[in-house]
Amino acid sequence: MHSEKTLSPMLGVGVFNIMFWIGFVVGYDIGLTCNAMLINALLFGGLGSYAVANIDRLSAREYRLRKKKDKDAPDTMVKPTKPILQT
């Protein structure tokens, strides 16, 4: 997701909405009051968005490490031991 600039925010908003309603339903099922259900739903939504942001951060970090490793690696092209075309 490192090269995509719109995927992470859209995914984060979608996960927030889904987790918000899951938190609301969980709060209703355990018998919370209205204010407590709202706090529970916001907590669930925030945790879902945080998970998406953390996945994006780790993906970008892995991409940077891979690019650095490729840049620091010596040339891996094998030189032939004898000429390919002999004249």
DSSP file (Angstrom, degrees, kcal/mol; ACC not computed):
  #  RESIDUE AA STRUCTURE BP1 BP2  ACC     N-H-->O    O-->H-N    N-H-->O    O-->H-N    TCO  KAPPA ALPHA  PHI   PSI    X-CA   Y-CA   Z-CA
    1    1 A M              0   0    0      0, 0.0     3,-0.4     0, 0.0     7,-0.2   0.000 360.0 360.0 360.0   3.4    0.0    0.0    0.0
    2    2 A H        +     0   0    0      1,-0.2    58,-0.1    57,-0.1    54,-0.0   0.829 360.0  42.3 -66.9 -32.5    3.0    2.3    0.1
    3    3 A S  S    S+     0   0    0      2,-0.0     2,-0.5     0, 0.0    -1,-0.2   0.638  97.2  86.1 -90.5 -13.9    2.5    3.7   -3.5
    4    4 A E        -     0   0    0     -3,-0.4     4,-0.4     1,-0.1     0, 0.0  -0.772  52.5-175.4 -92.2 124.4   -1.2    4.1   -3.2
    5    5 A K  S    S+     0   0    0     -2,-0.5    -1,-0.1     1,-0.1    -3,-0.0   0.664  80.0  38.4 -94.5 -17.7   -2.3    7.4   -1.7
    6    6 A T  S  > S+     0   0    0      2,-0.1     4,-1.6     3,-0.1     5,-0.2   0.602  98.6  73.3-108.4 -13.7   -6.1    6.9   -1.6
    7    7 A L  H  > S+     0   0    0      2,-0.2     4,-2.8     1,-0.2     5,-0.2   0.940  94.8  49.8 -69.9 -46.6   -6.4    3.3   -0.6
    8    8 A S  H  > S+     0   0    0     -4,-0.4     4,-2.8    -7,-0.2     5,-0.2   0.926 111.8  45.9 -62.8 -47.5   -5.4    3.6    3.0
    9    9 A P  H  > S+     0   0    0      0, 0.0     4,-2.3     0, 0.0    -1,-0.2   0.918 115.9  46.8 -62.2 -40.2   -7.7    6.5    4.0
   10   10 A M  H  X S+     0   0    0     -4,-1.6     4,-2.3     2,-0.2    -2,-0.2   0.915 114.3  47.3 -66.5 -41.3  -10.7    4.9    2.2
   11   11 A L  H  X S+     0   0    0     -4,-2.8     4,-2.6     1,-0.2     5,-0.2   0.897 111.1  52.5 -65.4 -39.6  -10.0    1.6    3.9
   12   12 A G  H  X S+     0   0    0     -4,-2.8     4,-2.3    -5,-0.2    -2,-0.2   0.904 110.1  47.3 -62.7 -42.2   -9.6    3.3    7.2
   13   13 A V  H  X S+     0   0    0     -4,-2.3     4,-2.4     2,-0.2    -1,-0.2   0.909 113.1  49.2 -66.3 -41.6  -12.9    5.0    6.9
   14   14 A G  H  X S+     0   0    0     -4,-2.3     4,-2.3     2,-0.2    -2,-0.2   0.916 112.2  46.8 -64.1 -42.9  -14.6    1.8    5.9
   15   15 A V  H  X S+     0   0    0     -4,-2.6     4,-3.0     2,-0.2     5,-0.3   0.889 110.3  54.4 -66.5 -38.3  -13.1   -0.1    8.7
   16   16 A F  H  X S+     0   0    0     -4,-2.3     4,-2.6    -5,-0.2    -2,-0.2   0.943 109.9  46.8 -59.2 -46.8  -14.1    2.7   11.1
   17   17 A N  H  X S+     0   0    0     -4,-2.4     4,-2.0     2,-0.2    -2,-0.2   0.929 115.2  45.2 -61.8 -45.6  -17.7    2.5   10.0
   18   18 A I  H  X S+     0   0    0     -4,-2.3     4,-2.1     1,-0.2    -2,-0.2   0.941 116.6  44.4 -64.3 -47.2  -17.9   -1.3   10.2
   19   19 A M  H  X S+     0   0    0     -4,-3.0     4,-2.7     1,-0.2    26,-0.3   0.836 108.9  58.7 -69.4 -31.1  -16.2   -1.5   13.6
   20   20 A F  H  X S+     0   0    0     -4,-2.6     4,-2.2    -5,-0.3    -1,-0.2   0.950 110.1  42.4 -59.5 -48.9  -18.3    1.4   14.9
   21   21 A W  H  X S+     0   0    0     -4,-2.0     4,-2.5     2,-0.2    -2,-0.2   0.858 112.4  53.4 -70.5 -33.0  -21.5   -0.5   14.2
   22   22 A I  H  X S+     0   0    0     -4,-2.1     4,-2.7     2,-0.2    -1,-0.2   0.931 110.6  47.9 -63.3 -43.6  -20.0   -3.7   15.6
   23   23 A G  H  X S+     0   0    0     -4,-2.7     4,-2.4    18,-0.2    -2,-0.2   0.874 110.6  51.9 -63.5 -37.2  -19.2   -1.9   18.8
   24   24 A F  H  X S+     0   0    0     -4,-2.2     4,-2.1     2,-0.2    -2,-0.2   0.924 112.1  45.2 -64.3 -44.3  -22.7   -0.4   18.9
   25   25 A V  H  X S+     0   0    0     -4,-2.5     4,-2.7     2,-0.2    -2,-0.2   0.901 112.4  51.1 -67.0 -40.8  -24.2   -3.9   18.5
   26   26 A V  H  X S+     0   0    0     -4,-2.7     4,-1.9     1,-0.2    -2,-0.2   0.927 110.5  49.6 -61.5 -43.7  -21.9   -5.4   21.1
   27   27 A G  H  <>S+     0   0    0     -4,-2.4     5,-2.6     1,-0.2     4,-0.4   0.892 111.7  48.6 -62.0 -39.4  -22.8   -2.6   23.5
   28   28 A Y  H ><5S+     0   0    0     -4,-2.1     3,-0.9     3,-0.2    -2,-0.2   0.908 109.7  52.4 -66.1 -41.5  -26.4   -3.2   23.0
   29   29 A D  H 3<5S+     0   0    0     -4,-2.7    -2,-0.2     1,-0.3    -1,-0.2   0.841 110.0  47.2 -66.3 -32.9  -26.1   -7.0   23.5
   30   30 A I  T 3<5S-     0   0    0     -4,-1.9    -1,-0.3    -5,-0.2    -2,-0.2   0.478 118.8-111.2 -90.1   0.7  -24.3   -6.6   26.8
   31   31 A G  T < 5 +     0   0    0     -3,-0.9    -3,-0.2    -4,-0.4    -2,-0.1   0.838  54.2 166.5  83.3  35.0  -26.9   -4.1   28.0
   32   32 A L      < -     0   0    0     -5,-2.6    -1,-0.2    -6,-0.1     2,-0.0  -0.396  39.0-105.3 -77.5 159.7  -25.0   -0.8   28.1
   33   33 A T     >  -     0   0    0     -2,-0.1     4,-2.4     1,-0.1     5,-0.2  -0.236  40.3 -96.1 -73.7 174.2  -26.7    2.5   28.4
   34   34 A C  H  > S+     0   0    0      1,-0.2     4,-2.0     2,-0.2     5,-0.1   0.918 124.1  45.7 -62.7 -46.2  -26.9    4.8   25.4
   35   35 A N  H  > S+     0   0    0      1,-0.2     4,-2.2     2,-0.2    -1,-0.2   0.900 113.6  49.4 -65.2 -40.2  -23.8    6.9   26.3
   36   36 A A  H  > S+     0   0    0      2,-0.2     4,-2.6     1,-0.2    -1,-0.2   0.856 108.5  53.7 -67.4 -34.8  -21.8    3.8   27.1
   37   37 A M  H  X S+     0   0    0     -4,-2.4     4,-2.6     2,-0.2    -1,-0.2   0.913 109.0  49.2 -64.5 -41.2  -22.8    2.2   23.8
   38   38 A L  H  X S+     0   0    0     -4,-2.0     4,-2.5     2,-0.2    -2,-0.2   0.919 112.4  47.0 -63.9 -43.9  -21.6    5.3   22.0
   39   39 A I  H  X S+     0   0    0     -4,-2.2     4,-2.3     2,-0.2    -2,-0.2   0.912 113.1  49.5 -63.6 -42.3  -18.3    5.3   23.8
   40   40 A N  H  X S+     0   0    0     -4,-2.6     4,-2.4     2,-0.2    -2,-0.2   0.907 111.4  49.0 -62.5 -42.0  -17.9    1.5   23.1
   41   41 A A  H  X S+     0   0    0     -4,-2.6     4,-2.6     2,-0.2   -18,-0.2   0.913 111.7  48.6 -65.3 -42.9  -18.7    2.1   19.4
   42   42 A L  H  X S+     0   0    0     -4,-2.5     4,-2.6     2,-0.2    -1,-0.2   0.876 110.6  52.0 -64.6 -36.9  -16.2    4.9   19.1
   43   43 A L  H  X S+     0   0    0     -4,-2.3     4,-2.3     2,-0.2    -2,-0.2   0.937 111.4  46.0 -63.9 -46.7  -13.6    2.7   20.9
   44   44 A F  H  X S+     0   0    0     -4,-2.4     4,-2.1     2,-0.2   -24,-0.2   0.930 114.2  48.5 -61.3 -45.7  -14.2   -0.1   18.4
   45   45 A G  H  X S+     0   0    0     -4,-2.6     4,-2.3   -26,-0.3    -2,-0.2   0.906 111.4  49.7 -62.2 -42.9  -14.1    2.3   15.4
   46   46 A G  H  X S+     0   0    0     -4,-2.6     4,-2.4     1,-0.2    -1,-0.2   0.892 109.9  50.7 -63.5 -40.5  -10.9    3.9   16.6
   47   47 A L  H  X S+     0   0    0     -4,-2.3     4,-2.0     2,-0.2    -1,-0.2   0.882 109.9  50.8 -65.8 -37.4   -9.2    0.6   17.1
   48   48 A G  H  X S+     0   0    0     -4,-2.1     4,-1.8     2,-0.2    -2,-0.2   0.923 112.3  45.9 -65.2 -44.2  -10.2   -0.5   13.6
   49   49 A S  H  X S+     0   0    0     -4,-2.3     4,-2.4     1,-0.2    -2,-0.2   0.885 110.8  53.6 -65.7 -38.0   -8.8    2.6   12.1
   50   50 A Y  H  X S+     0   0    0     -4,-2.4     4,-2.5     1,-0.2    -1,-0.2   0.891 106.1  53.3 -62.7 -39.3   -5.6    2.3   14.2
   51   51 A A  H  X S+     0   0    0     -4,-2.0     4,-2.2     2,-0.2    -1,-0.2   0.909 109.6  47.6 -63.3 -41.8   -5.1   -1.2   12.9
   52   52 A V  H  X S+     0   0    0     -4,-1.8     4,-2.2     2,-0.2    -2,-0.2   0.923 112.9  48.6 -64.8 -43.9   -5.4    0.0    9.2
   53   53 A A  H  X S+     0   0    0     -4,-2.4     4,-2.3     1,-0.2    -2,-0.2   0.884 111.6  50.0 -63.6 -38.2   -2.9    2.8    9.9
   54   54 A N  H  X S+     0   0    0     -4,-2.5     4,-2.5     2,-0.2    -1,-0.2   0.894 109.3  50.8 -68.3 -40.0   -0.5    0.5   11.6
   55   55 A I  H  X S+     0   0    0     -4,-2.2     4,-2.1     2,-0.2    -2,-0.2   0.913 111.8  48.2 -62.1 -42.3   -0.7   -2.0    8.7
   56   56 A D  H  X S+     0   0    0     -4,-2.2     4,-2.3     2,-0.2    -2,-0.2   0.899 111.4  50.2 -64.7 -41.0    0.1    0.8    6.3
   57   57 A R  H  X S+     0   0    0     -4,-2.3     4,-2.1     1,-0.2    -2,-0.2   0.922 112.3  46.4 -63.8 -44.1    3.0    2.1    8.4
   58   58 A L  H  X S+     0   0    0     -4,-2.5     4,-2.4     2,-0.2    -1,-0.2   0.863 111.1  53.0 -67.5 -34.9    4.5   -1.4    8.6
   59   59 A S  H  X S+     0   0    0     -4,-2.1     4,-2.2    -5,-0.2    -2,-0.2   0.917 110.2  47.0 -65.4 -43.0    4.1   -1.9    4.9
   60   60 A A  H  X S+     0   0    0     -4,-2.3     4,-2.3     2,-0.2    -2,-0.2   0.883 111.9  51.4 -65.6 -38.0    5.9    1.4    4.1
   61   61 A R  H  X S+     0   0    0     -4,-2.1     4,-2.5     2,-0.2    -2,-0.2   0.922 110.0  48.5 -64.8 -44.0    8.6    0.4    6.5
   62   62 A E  H  X S+     0   0    0     -4,-2.4     4,-2.4     1,-0.2    -2,-0.2   0.895 110.7  51.9 -62.6 -39.6    9.1   -3.0    4.9
   63   63 A Y  H  X S+     0   0    0     -4,-2.2     4,-2.4     2,-0.2    -2,-0.2   0.921 110.2  48.2 -62.7 -44.5    9.2   -1.3    1.5
   64   64 A R  H  X S+     0   0    0     -4,-2.3     4,-2.4     1,-0.2    -2,-0.2   0.912 112.5  48.6 -62.6 -42.8   11.9    1.1    2.6
   65   65 A L  H  X S+     0   0    0     -4,-2.5     4,-2.4     2,-0.2    -1,-0.2   0.895 111.6  49.6 -64.8 -39.3   14.0   -1.7    4.1
   66   66 A R  H  X S+     0   0    0     -4,-2.4     4,-2.3     2,-0.2    -2,-0.2   0.909 111.7  48.2 -66.5 -41.2   13.6   -3.7    0.9
   67   67 A K  H  X S+     0   0    0     -4,-2.4     4,-2.1     2,-0.2    -2,-0.2   0.896 112.3  49.1 -65.2 -39.4   14.7   -0.8   -1.2
   68   68 A K  H  X S+     0   0    0     -4,-2.4     4,-2.5     2,-0.2    -2,-0.2   0.907 110.9  50.1 -66.1 -41.1   17.7   -0.1    1.0
   69   69 A K  H  X S+     0   0    0     -4,-2.4     4,-1.2     1,-0.2    -2,-0.2   0.905 112.0  47.5 -64.2 -41.1   18.7   -3.7    0.9
   70   70 A D  H  < S+     0   0    0     -4,-2.3    -1,-0.2     1,-0.2    -2,-0.2   0.868 113.3  48.6 -66.9 -36.0   18.5   -3.7   -2.9
   71   71 A K  H  < S+     0   0    0     -4,-2.1    -2,-0.2     1,-0.2    -1,-0.2   0.875 113.8  45.6 -71.7 -37.7   20.5   -0.5   -3.1
   72   72 A D  H  < S+     0   0    0     -4,-2.5    -1,-0.2    -5,-0.2    -2,-0.2   0.669  91.4 101.0 -79.8 -17.1   23.2   -1.7   -0.7
   73   73 A A  S  < S-     0   0    0     -4,-1.2     3,-0.1    -5,-0.2    -3,-0.0  -0.419  77.7-116.6 -70.4 141.1   23.5   -5.1   -2.4
   74   74 A P        -     0   0    0      0, 0.0     2,-0.1     0, 0.0    -1,-0.1  -0.236  50.0 -69.4 -69.0 167.6   26.5   -5.5   -4.8
   75   75 A D        -     0   0    0      1,-0.2     0, 0.0     2,-0.0     0, 0.0  -0.390  44.6-166.1 -59.7 126.9   25.9   -6.2   -8.4
   76   76 A T        +     0   0    0     -2,-0.1     2,-0.4    -3,-0.1    -1,-0.2   0.360  47.2 120.7 -98.7   5.1   24.5   -9.6   -8.7
   77   77 A M        -     0   0    0      1,-0.1     2,-0.4     0, 0.0    -2,-0.0  -0.559  62.6-131.6 -73.1 129.0   25.0   -9.9  -12.4
   78   78 A V        -     0   0    0     -2,-0.4    -2,-0.1     1,-0.0    -1,-0.1  -0.659  13.1-139.0 -84.4 130.2   27.2  -12.9  -13.2
   79   79 A K        -     0   0    0     -2,-0.4     2,-0.0     1,-0.1    -1,-0.0  -0.717  26.7-110.4 -87.0 137.4   30.1  -12.2  -15.6
   80   80 A P        -     0   0    0      0, 0.0    -1,-0.1     0, 0.0     4,-0.1  -0.355  14.4-141.0 -67.0 146.9   30.7  -14.9  -18.1
   81   81 A T  S    S+     0   0    0      1,-0.1    -2,-0.0     2,-0.1     3,-0.0   0.772  86.7  25.0 -79.9 -26.2   34.0  -16.9  -17.6
   82   82 A K  S    S-     0   0    0      0, 0.0    -1,-0.1     0, 0.0     3,-0.0  -0.956 101.3 -84.1-133.2 156.3   34.7  -17.1  -21.3
   83   83 A P        -     0   0    0      0, 0.0     3,-0.1     0, 0.0    -2,-0.1  -0.262  27.6-145.3 -59.8 142.2   33.6  -14.9  -24.2
   84   84 A I  S    S+     0   0    0      1,-0.2     2,-0.6    -4,-0.1    -3,-0.0   0.932  89.7  37.6 -73.9 -47.0   30.2  -15.6  -25.6
   85   85 A L  S    S-     0   0    0     -3,-0.0     2,-0.5     2,-0.0    -1,-0.2  -0.927  75.3-162.4-108.8 120.9   31.1  -14.8  -29.1
   86   86 A Q              0   0    0     -2,-0.6    -2,-0.0    -3,-0.1     0, 0.0  -0.861 360.0 360.0-102.4 134.9   34.5  -15.7  -30.3
   87   87 A T              0   0    0     -2,-0.5    -1,-0.1     0, 0.0    -2,-0.0   0.427 360.0 360.0-102.5 360.0   35.9  -14.1  -33.4
